[in-house]
């Protein structure tokens, strides 16, 4: 489907950057730059307003943190 608010393009790029942050710092840096470029490109190409990307990224970050807390409570510690 079509989505305008929030930007799912930016949200998915932020989720990828967060996942890469768990694997490799250099890769995470590249992926955060990619997320920023996707956000800038979506605004520049008039697919989204700037706030759409900001909200998409914020929701993705909140979902990541919520999942992290939920999994930390359920997974046994080593």
TORGU-185876 format. One record per atom (N, C-alpha, C, CB): chain; x, y, z. Coordinates in pm, 1 decimal, padded with zeros to 6 digits, always signed. Each point is the difference from the previous one (the first is absolute). Glycine has a CB too. Layout:
BEGIN
<r seti="A" px="X" py="Y" pz="Z"/>
...
! end
This chain:
BEGIN
<r seti="A" px="+00080.6" py="-00118.7" pz="+00000.0"/>
<r seti="A" px="-00080.6" py="+00118.7" pz="+00000.0"/>
<r seti="A" px="+00084.9" py="+00125.0" pz="+00000.0"/>
<r seti="A" px="-00176.6" py="-00125.2" pz="+00117.4"/>
<r seti="A" px="+00110.5" py="+00234.7" pz="-00137.7"/>
<r seti="A" px="+00066.5" py="+00129.2" pz="-00000.6"/>
<r seti="A" px="+00002.4" py="+00053.5" pz="+00142.1"/>
<r seti="A" px="-00073.0" py="+00046.1" pz="-00238.3"/>
<r seti="A" px="+00185.8" py="+00004.8" pz="+00278.0"/>
<r seti="A" px="+00014.3" py="+00053.7" pz="+00134.6"/>
<r seti="A" px="+00067.9" py="+00135.1" pz="-00006.3"/>
<r seti="A" px="+00011.4" py="-00231.4" pz="+00096.1"/>
<r seti="A" px="-00068.4" py="+00329.9" pz="-00031.1"/>
<r seti="A" px="+00059.8" py="+00132.3" pz="+00000.8"/>
<r seti="A" px="+00049.6" py="+00037.2" pz="+00139.6"/>
<r seti="A" px="-00149.8" py="+00066.2" pz="-00189.3"/>
<r seti="A" px="+00067.1" py="-00087.6" pz="+00288.6"/>
<r seti="A" px="+00036.8" py="+00037.9" pz="+00135.6"/>
<r seti="A" px="-00018.6" py="-00119.2" pz="+00089.8"/>
<r seti="A" px="-00064.5" py="+00239.1" pz="-00039.9"/>
<r seti="A" px="+00163.8" py="-00293.8" pz="+00100.1"/>
<r seti="A" px="+00141.6" py="+00035.9" pz="-00005.8"/>
<r seti="A" px="+00068.3" py="-00063.1" pz="-00121.0"/>
<r seti="A" px="+00002.6" py="+00020.0" pz="+00249.5"/>
<r seti="A" px="+00117.7" py="+00023.4" pz="-00275.5"/>
<r seti="A" px="+00075.6" py="-00053.3" pz="-00113.1"/>
<r seti="A" px="+00051.3" py="-00139.9" pz="+00032.8"/>
<r seti="A" px="+00066.2" py="+00233.6" pz="-00069.0"/>
<r seti="A" px="-00118.5" py="-00331.8" pz="-00002.1"/>
<r seti="A" px="+00046.9" py="-00136.7" pz="+00021.2"/>
<r seti="A" px="+00137.6" py="-00021.6" pz="-00061.5"/>
<r seti="A" px="-00237.0" py="-00078.2" pz="+00003.3"/>
<r seti="A" px="+00272.1" py="+00160.4" pz="-00103.2"/>
<r seti="A" px="+00134.6" py="-00007.9" pz="-00057.8"/>
<r seti="A" px="+00104.1" py="+00030.4" pz="+00107.3"/>
<r seti="A" px="-00089.3" py="+00067.6" pz="-00226.8"/>
<r seti="A" px="+00066.7" py="+00040.7" pz="+00297.9"/>
<r seti="A" px="+00094.2" py="+00040.4" pz="+00104.7"/>
<r seti="A" px="-00005.3" py="-00098.1" pz="+00117.0"/>
<r seti="A" px="-00025.7" py="+00241.5" pz="-00068.3"/>
<r seti="A" px="-00093.2" py="-00285.2" pz="+00104.8"/>
<r seti="A" px="-00013.4" py="-00093.9" pz="+00112.1"/>
<r seti="A" px="+00078.0" py="-00128.6" pz="-00025.8"/>
<r seti="A" px="-00225.9" py="+00095.9" pz="+00050.7"/>
<r seti="A" px="+00213.7" py="-00150.1" pz="-00170.2"/>
<r seti="A" px="+00072.5" py="-00124.0" pz="-00029.0"/>
<r seti="A" px="+00150.5" py="+00023.9" pz="-00005.0"/>
<r seti="A" px="-00198.3" py="-00084.0" pz="-00127.7"/>
<r seti="A" px="+00241.4" py="+00200.6" pz="+00078.3"/>
<r seti="A" px="+00143.0" py="+00031.4" pz="-00001.7"/>
<r seti="A" px="+00054.4" py="+00015.0" pz="+00142.2"/>
<r seti="A" px="-00028.8" py="+00113.7" pz="-00222.7"/>
<r seti="A" px="-00049.7" py="-00055.2" pz="+00310.0"/>
<r seti="A" px="+00041.5" py="+00014.2" pz="+00140.4"/>
<r seti="A" px="+00008.4" py="-00136.8" pz="+00066.9"/>
<r seti="A" px="-00106.9" py="+00228.1" pz="+00010.4"/>
<r seti="A" px="+00009.5" py="-00315.3" pz="-00036.3"/>
<r seti="A" px="+00005.8" py="-00134.6" pz="+00057.6"/>
<r seti="A" px="+00123.4" py="-00075.7" pz="-00048.3"/>
<r seti="A" px="-00250.1" py="-00002.8" pz="+00013.0"/>
<r seti="A" px="+00283.8" py="+00017.0" pz="-00140.8"/>
<r seti="A" px="+00121.0" py="-00064.4" pz="-00051.5"/>
<r seti="A" px="+00125.1" py="+00056.9" pz="+00066.5"/>
<r seti="A" px="-00116.0" py="-00039.9" pz="-00218.8"/>
<r seti="A" px="+00118.6" py="+00170.2" pz="+00238.8"/>
<r seti="A" px="+00115.4" py="+00062.2" pz="+00065.4"/>
<r seti="A" px="+00013.3" py="-00048.5" pz="+00144.4"/>
<r seti="A" px="-00025.8" py="+00202.0" pz="-00147.9"/>
<r seti="A" px="-00086.7" py="-00213.5" pz="+00217.5"/>
<r seti="A" px="+00003.9" py="-00049.8" pz="+00137.5"/>
<r seti="A" px="+00047.9" py="-00144.7" pz="+00005.2"/>
<r seti="A" px="-00185.9" py="+00156.3" pz="+00059.5"/>
<r seti="A" px="+00137.5" py="-00238.2" pz="-00152.3"/>
<r seti="A" px="+00043.5" py="-00140.4" pz="-00004.0"/>
<r seti="A" px="+00148.5" py="-00009.7" pz="-00031.2"/>
<r seti="A" px="-00229.4" py="-00069.3" pz="-00073.2"/>
<r seti="A" px="+00276.3" py="+00150.4" pz="-00020.0"/>
<r seti="A" px="+00142.6" py="-00001.8" pz="-00034.5"/>
<r seti="A" px="+00085.3" py="+00049.0" pz="+00116.4"/>
<r seti="A" px="-00059.0" py="+00037.3" pz="-00240.6"/>
<r seti="A" px="+00001.4" py="+00048.2" pz="+00323.7"/>
<r seti="A" px="+00070.9" py="+00047.1" pz="+00118.2"/>
<r seti="A" px="+00032.3" py="-00111.3" pz="+00097.2"/>
<r seti="A" px="-00112.9" py="+00216.1" pz="-00027.7"/>
<r seti="A" px="+00033.8" py="-00321.1" pz="+00025.4"/>
<r seti="A" px="+00026.9" py="-00115.7" pz="+00085.1"/>
<r seti="A" px="+00111.1" py="-00087.7" pz="-00056.1"/>
<r seti="A" px="-00237.1" py="+00005.5" pz="+00073.6"/>
<r seti="A" px="+00265.5" py="+00010.9" pz="-00204.2"/>
<r seti="A" px="+00096.6" py="-00087.2" pz="-00065.9"/>
<r seti="A" px="+00136.8" py="+00063.9" pz="-00017.7"/>
<r seti="A" px="-00189.5" py="-00105.2" pz="-00115.6"/>
<r seti="A" px="+00191.4" py="+00229.3" pz="+00067.4"/>
<r seti="A" px="+00125.9" py="+00060.6" pz="-00040.3"/>
<r seti="A" px="-00013.8" py="+00151.4" pz="+00001.1"/>
<r seti="A" px="+00056.9" py="-00201.2" pz="-00140.6"/>
<r seti="A" px="+00034.2" py="+00269.0" pz="+00208.6"/>
<r seti="A" px="-00007.8" py="+00144.9" pz="+00013.6"/>
<r seti="A" px="+00017.7" py="+00072.3" pz="-00133.8"/>
<r seti="A" px="+00087.1" py="-00024.5" pz="+00232.0"/>
<r seti="A" px="+00005.5" py="-00023.2" pz="-00313.7"/>
<r seti="A" px="+00022.2" py="+00064.3" pz="-00130.1"/>
<r seti="A" px="-00120.4" py="-00016.0" pz="-00091.5"/>
<r seti="A" px="+00244.6" py="-00041.9" pz="+00023.9"/>
<r seti="A" px="-00300.0" py="-00077.5" pz="-00025.2"/>
<r seti="A" px="-00119.7" py="-00024.6" pz="-00079.6"/>
<r seti="A" px="-00115.5" py="+00085.1" pz="+00049.8"/>
<r seti="A" px="+00077.7" py="-00233.6" pz="-00046.0"/>
<r seti="A" px="-00090.1" py="+00247.5" pz="+00176.5"/>
<r seti="A" px="-00106.0" py="+00083.2" pz="+00057.2"/>
<r seti="A" px="+00014.7" py="+00145.4" pz="-00043.8"/>
<r seti="A" px="-00013.0" py="-00154.7" pz="+00196.8"/>
<r seti="A" px="+00135.4" py="+00204.0" pz="-00200.4"/>
<r seti="A" px="+00023.5" py="+00137.4" pz="-00043.3"/>
<r seti="A" px="-00046.2" py="+00019.4" pz="-00144.6"/>
<r seti="A" px="+00195.2" py="+00016.7" pz="+00158.5"/>
<r seti="A" px="-00162.1" py="-00113.3" pz="-00242.6"/>
<r seti="A" px="-00043.3" py="+00005.8" pz="-00139.8"/>
<r seti="A" px="-00152.1" py="-00004.2" pz="-00009.0"/>
<r seti="A" px="+00213.4" py="-00111.9" pz="-00071.8"/>
<r seti="A" px="-00275.9" py="+00026.0" pz="+00150.1"/>
<r seti="A" px="-00145.5" py="-00013.6" pz="-00006.3"/>
<r seti="A" px="-00072.2" py="+00121.7" pz="+00057.2"/>
<r seti="A" px="+00028.6" py="-00246.4" pz="+00017.4"/>
<r seti="A" px="+00029.3" py="+00311.6" pz="+00083.8"/>
<r seti="A" px="-00060.0" py="+00123.9" pz="+00050.4"/>
<r seti="A" px="+00010.8" py="+00110.3" pz="-00104.4"/>
<r seti="A" px="+00057.1" py="-00066.1" pz="+00235.8"/>
<r seti="A" px="+00055.1" py="+00069.6" pz="-00306.3"/>
<r seti="A" px="+00013.2" py="+00096.9" pz="-00110.2"/>
<r seti="A" px="-00103.0" py="-00030.3" pz="-00108.2"/>
<r seti="A" px="+00246.8" py="+00027.2" pz="+00048.4"/>
<r seti="A" px="-00268.1" py="-00154.9" pz="-00076.0"/>
<r seti="A" px="-00100.9" py="-00040.2" pz="-00097.6"/>
<r seti="A" px="-00139.5" py="+00044.4" pz="+00044.3"/>
<r seti="A" px="+00142.8" py="-00196.6" pz="-00065.0"/>
<r seti="A" px="-00174.7" py="+00178.2" pz="+00191.6"/>
<r seti="A" px="-00130.8" py="+00042.1" pz="+00051.6"/>
<r seti="A" px="-00017.9" py="+00150.9" pz="-00013.7"/>
<r seti="A" px="+00002.1" py="-00192.8" pz="+00161.0"/>
<r seti="A" px="+00103.7" py="+00267.4" pz="-00132.1"/>
<r seti="A" px="-00007.3" py="+00145.7" pz="-00014.4"/>
<r seti="A" px="-00020.1" py="+00039.9" pz="-00145.8"/>
<r seti="A" px="+00147.2" py="+00025.7" pz="+00201.0"/>
<r seti="A" px="-00077.4" py="-00093.5" pz="-00291.5"/>
<r seti="A" px="-00015.9" py="+00030.1" pz="-00142.6"/>
<r seti="A" px="-00140.0" py="-00035.8" pz="-00049.7"/>
<r seti="A" px="+00245.2" py="-00039.5" pz="-00032.3"/>
<r seti="A" px="-00300.2" py="-00069.1" pz="+00081.1"/>
<r seti="A" px="-00136.7" py="-00036.6" pz="-00038.1"/>
<r seti="A" px="-00098.0" py="+00105.7" pz="+00048.9"/>
<r seti="A" px="+00060.3" py="-00244.3" pz="+00008.1"/>
<r seti="A" px="-00041.3" py="+00290.6" pz="+00113.9"/>
<r seti="A" px="-00086.7" py="+00105.2" pz="+00053.4"/>
<r seti="A" px="+00012.8" py="+00127.6" pz="-00082.7"/>
<r seti="A" px="+00021.5" py="-00099.0" pz="+00230.1"/>
<r seti="A" px="+00102.0" py="+00140.8" pz="-00254.7"/>
<r seti="A" px="+00020.1" py="+00121.1" pz="-00079.8"/>
<r seti="A" px="-00055.1" py="-00016.3" pz="-00140.9"/>
<r seti="A" px="+00203.4" py="+00051.6" pz="+00134.8"/>
<r seti="A" px="-00180.9" py="-00167.8" pz="-00195.1"/>
<r seti="A" px="-00049.4" py="-00024.4" pz="-00134.7"/>
<r seti="A" px="-00151.3" py="-00001.1" pz="-00006.6"/>
<r seti="A" px="+00204.9" py="-00129.0" pz="-00045.1"/>
<r seti="A" px="-00269.5" py="+00071.7" pz="+00145.9"/>
<r seti="A" px="-00146.4" py="-00004.8" pz="-00001.8"/>
<r seti="A" px="-00060.4" py="+00139.7" pz="+00010.5"/>
<r seti="A" px="+00008.8" py="-00227.6" pz="+00103.6"/>
<r seti="A" px="+00058.7" py="+00316.7" pz="-00032.6"/>
<r seti="A" px="-00046.8" py="+00139.1" pz="+00009.2"/>
<r seti="A" px="+00033.8" py="+00074.5" pz="-00128.9"/>
<r seti="A" px="+00029.8" py="-00002.5" pz="+00251.5"/>
<r seti="A" px="+00091.7" py="-00011.4" pz="-00297.8"/>
<r seti="A" px="+00045.3" py="+00071.2" pz="-00120.3"/>
<r seti="A" px="-00081.7" py="-00039.7" pz="-00123.9"/>
<r seti="A" px="+00230.8" py="+00011.6" pz="+00099.0"/>
<r seti="A" px="-00264.9" py="-00139.3" pz="-00109.1"/>
<r seti="A" px="-00077.3" py="-00047.5" pz="-00114.7"/>
<r seti="A" px="-00150.6" py="+00016.4" pz="+00019.5"/>
<r seti="A" px="+00182.6" py="-00161.6" pz="-00046.2"/>
<r seti="A" px="-00219.4" py="+00223.6" pz="+00157.1"/>
<r seti="A" px="-00139.2" py="+00034.8" pz="+00031.9"/>
<r seti="A" px="-00090.3" py="-00121.3" pz="+00020.8"/>
<r seti="A" px="+00033.2" py="+00206.7" pz="-00130.6"/>
<r seti="A" px="+00023.8" py="-00316.6" pz="+00179.6"/>
<r seti="A" px="-00082.4" py="-00114.6" pz="+00036.3"/>
<r seti="A" px="-00057.9" py="+00017.9" pz="+00140.1"/>
<r seti="A" px="+00139.7" py="-00147.7" pz="-00148.0"/>
<r seti="A" px="-00066.9" py="+00220.1" pz="+00233.2"/>
<r seti="A" px="-00041.2" py="+00019.5" pz="+00138.4"/>
<r seti="A" px="+00034.2" py="+00140.8" pz="+00045.3"/>
<r seti="A" px="+00032.2" py="-00244.4" pz="+00046.5"/>
<r seti="A" px="-00103.1" py="+00288.2" pz="+00058.0"/>
<r seti="A" px="+00043.2" py="+00117.2" pz="+00075.6"/>
<r seti="A" px="+00109.9" py="-00047.6" pz="+00094.6"/>
<r seti="A" px="-00230.3" py="+00115.3" pz="-00015.8"/>
<r seti="A" px="+00310.9" py="-00022.1" pz="+00064.9"/>
<r seti="A" px="+00111.5" py="-00036.6" pz="+00088.1"/>
<r seti="A" px="-00049.0" py="-00070.8" pz="+00126.0"/>
<r seti="A" px="+00129.2" py="+00195.4" pz="-00087.5"/>
<r seti="A" px="-00240.9" py="-00149.8" pz="+00142.7"/>
<r seti="A" px="-00050.3" py="-00059.2" pz="+00124.2"/>
<r seti="A" px="-00041.6" py="-00145.4" pz="-00019.7"/>
<r seti="A" px="-00076.5" py="+00226.4" pz="+00072.6"/>
<r seti="A" px="+00037.6" py="-00264.5" pz="-00193.8"/>
<r seti="A" px="-00036.7" py="-00139.4" pz="-00026.6"/>
<r seti="A" px="+00118.2" py="-00093.3" pz="+00027.6"/>
<r seti="A" px="-00166.2" py="+00077.0" pz="-00173.7"/>
<r seti="A" px="+00284.1" py="-00036.4" pz="+00128.4"/>
<r seti="A" px="+00120.0" py="-00080.2" pz="+00023.1"/>
<r seti="A" px="+00042.6" py="-00000.7" pz="+00144.9"/>
<r seti="A" px="+00070.1" py="+00051.2" pz="-00229.6"/>
<r seti="A" px="-00081.1" py="+00063.8" pz="+00293.9"/>
<r seti="A" px="+00036.1" py="+00008.9" pz="+00141.9"/>
<r seti="A" px="-00091.1" py="-00090.9" pz="+00082.1"/>
<r seti="A" px="+00081.3" py="+00237.7" pz="-00031.6"/>
<r seti="A" px="-00210.6" py="-00232.6" pz="+00003.2"/>
<r seti="A" px="-00094.1" py="-00084.8" pz="+00073.4"/>
<r seti="A" px="+00022.5" py="-00147.4" pz="-00032.0"/>
<r seti="A" px="-00166.9" py="+00186.9" pz="-00000.8"/>
<r seti="A" px="+00193.5" py="-00219.3" pz="-00124.0"/>
<r seti="A" px="+00028.3" py="-00138.6" pz="-00036.7"/>
<r seti="A" px="+00121.3" py="-00053.4" pz="+00073.7"/>
<r seti="A" px="-00099.9" py="+00041.6" pz="-00223.6"/>
<r seti="A" px="+00206.5" py="+00038.0" pz="+00229.9"/>
<r seti="A" px="+00120.4" py="-00040.3" pz="+00072.9"/>
<r seti="A" px="-00024.8" py="-00013.5" pz="+00148.8"/>
<r seti="A" px="+00135.7" py="+00112.8" pz="-00172.6"/>
<r seti="A" px="-00213.6" py="-00020.9" pz="+00228.2"/>
<r seti="A" px="-00029.5" py="-00005.0" pz="+00143.3"/>
<r seti="A" px="-00083.5" py="-00122.5" pz="+00035.3"/>
<r seti="A" px="+00010.5" py="+00249.5" pz="+00008.3"/>
<r seti="A" px="-00107.5" py="-00281.5" pz="-00091.7"/>
<r seti="A" px="-00083.2" py="-00118.1" pz="+00025.1"/>
<r seti="A" px="+00083.5" py="-00127.7" pz="-00012.1"/>
<r seti="A" px="-00202.8" py="+00123.4" pz="-00086.3"/>
<r seti="A" px="+00291.0" py="-00127.1" pz="-00012.9"/>
<r seti="A" px="+00087.4" py="-00116.9" pz="-00015.6"/>
<r seti="A" px="+00089.8" py="-00016.7" pz="+00122.2"/>
<r seti="A" px="-00003.9" py="+00029.7" pz="-00249.9"/>
<r seti="A" px="+00059.0" py="+00080.8" pz="+00299.2"/>
<r seti="A" px="+00085.3" py="-00005.1" pz="+00118.7"/>
<r seti="A" px="-00079.6" py="-00045.3" pz="+00122.2"/>
<r seti="A" px="+00143.4" py="+00182.7" pz="-00096.0"/>
<r seti="A" px="-00264.9" py="-00131.6" pz="+00111.5"/>
<r seti="A" px="-00083.7" py="-00041.2" pz="+00113.0"/>
<r seti="A" px="-00034.9" py="-00148.4" pz="-00008.9"/>
<r seti="A" px="-00093.7" py="+00232.5" pz="+00013.7"/>
<r seti="A" px="+00065.0" py="-00280.3" pz="-00133.5"/>
<r seti="A" px="-00030.2" py="-00142.3" pz="-00017.5"/>
<r seti="A" px="+00121.5" py="-00085.9" pz="+00033.8"/>
<r seti="A" px="-00167.6" py="+00057.9" pz="-00178.0"/>
<r seti="A" px="+00285.8" py="-00011.4" pz="+00136.1"/>
<r seti="A" px="+00124.3" py="-00072.9" pz="+00028.4"/>
<r seti="A" px="+00023.0" py="-00008.9" pz="+00151.1"/>
<r seti="A" px="+00097.8" py="+00078.0" pz="-00220.0"/>
<r seti="A" px="-00114.4" py="+00034.3" pz="+00288.1"/>
<r seti="A" px="+00021.9" py="+00002.3" pz="+00145.8"/>
<r seti="A" px="-00103.0" py="-00086.5" pz="+00071.5"/>
<r seti="A" px="+00096.5" py="+00231.1" pz="-00017.7"/>
<r seti="A" px="-00222.0" py="-00225.5" pz="-00027.3"/>
<r seti="A" px="-00105.1" py="-00080.9" pz="+00061.5"/>
<r seti="A" px="+00028.7" py="-00148.3" pz="-00016.7"/>
<r seti="A" px="-00164.8" py="+00182.4" pz="-00043.7"/>
<r seti="A" px="+00205.4" py="-00222.4" pz="-00076.0"/>
<r seti="A" px="+00034.6" py="-00140.0" pz="-00024.3"/>
<r seti="A" px="+00120.7" py="-00041.2" pz="+00082.7"/>
<r seti="A" px="-00092.9" py="+00017.8" pz="-00231.4"/>
<r seti="A" px="+00190.1" py="+00071.9" pz="+00244.8"/>
<r seti="A" px="+00119.4" py="-00029.9" pz="+00078.7"/>
<r seti="A" px="-00036.4" py="-00025.7" pz="+00145.9"/>
<r seti="A" px="+00137.6" py="+00140.8" pz="-00155.8"/>
<r seti="A" px="-00223.5" py="-00058.4" pz="+00211.5"/>
<r seti="A" px="-00042.7" py="-00017.5" pz="+00139.1"/>
<r seti="A" px="-00081.7" py="-00128.1" pz="+00015.4"/>
<r seti="A" px="-00000.7" py="+00250.0" pz="+00031.9"/>
<r seti="A" px="-00090.1" py="-00274.4" pz="-00126.3"/>
<r seti="A" px="-00084.0" py="-00119.7" pz="+00007.5"/>
<r seti="A" px="+00084.1" py="-00126.9" pz="-00009.2"/>
<r seti="A" px="-00189.4" py="+00128.3" pz="-00102.3"/>
<r seti="A" px="+00287.5" py="-00128.8" pz="+00014.9"/>
<r seti="A" px="+00085.2" py="-00118.0" pz="-00012.7"/>
<r seti="A" px="+00092.1" py="-00016.8" pz="+00119.6"/>
<r seti="A" px="-00010.0" py="+00024.9" pz="-00246.5"/>
<r seti="A" px="+00057.1" py="+00084.6" pz="+00303.6"/>
<r seti="A" px="+00088.6" py="-00008.0" pz="+00116.0"/>
<r seti="A" px="-00072.9" py="-00063.5" pz="+00119.0"/>
<r seti="A" px="+00125.3" py="+00204.1" pz="-00081.3"/>
<r seti="A" px="-00254.9" py="-00180.0" pz="+00091.1"/>
<r seti="A" px="-00077.0" py="-00057.7" pz="+00110.0"/>
<r seti="A" px="-00026.6" py="-00148.4" pz="-00020.1"/>
<r seti="A" px="-00104.5" py="+00221.9" pz="+00035.8"/>
<r seti="A" px="+00099.1" py="-00265.8" pz="-00160.4"/>
<r seti="A" px="-00038.1" py="-00138.8" pz="-00029.6"/>
<r seti="A" px="+00118.2" py="-00093.1" pz="-00021.6"/>
<r seti="A" px="-00205.2" py="+00089.8" pz="-00099.7"/>
<r seti="A" px="+00316.1" py="-00037.4" pz="+00056.4"/>
<r seti="A" px="+00115.7" py="-00085.1" pz="-00029.4"/>
<r seti="A" px="+00083.8" py="-00020.3" pz="+00126.8"/>
<r seti="A" px="+00003.0" py="+00083.0" pz="-00240.0"/>
<r seti="A" px="+00043.7" py="-00204.5" pz="+00260.7"/>
<r seti="A" px="+00084.7" py="-00022.1" pz="+00118.6"/>
<r seti="A" px="+00135.5" py="+00068.1" pz="-00018.1"/>
<r seti="A" px="-00115.8" py="-00220.0" pz="+00044.0"/>
<r seti="A" px="+00170.9" py="+00267.2" pz="+00065.7"/>
<r seti="A" px="+00132.0" py="+00061.2" pz="-00004.4"/>
<r seti="A" px="+00106.1" py="-00108.0" pz="+00008.8"/>
<r seti="A" px="-00088.8" py="+00210.7" pz="+00104.9"/>
<r seti="A" px="+00202.9" py="-00181.5" pz="-00160.3"/>
<r seti="A" px="+00108.8" py="-00099.0" pz="+00001.8"/>
<r seti="A" px="+00088.3" py="+00020.5" pz="+00118.1"/>
<r seti="A" px="-00005.9" py="-00013.8" pz="-00244.7"/>
! end
